[in-house]
């Protein structure tokens, strides 16, 4: 079952959301490739997938029910990237 996710964090919607998403994804992609951080590269890939969905369909397509939310492969890629980033940051502090 596909569920259309029209909103995102902070209740942002519409063309303003797409504009902010494009700026964020370009910024993140530039720095992740420059710094060669795989965690940020994964977050960028997930962001691109969701951004393409939002531009093409007007919403992000979610496929799987997990706990109390629907999600998609991009959400999992982003979550893995965030997890790797946190592990790297916490590992450096020791």
Buried (B, 14 or more C-beta within 10 A) or exposed (E): EEBEBEEBEEEEEEEEBBEEBBEEBBEBBEEBEEEEBEBBBBBBBBBBBBBEBBEEEEBBBBEEEEEEEBBBBBBBBBBBBBEBBEEEEEEEEE
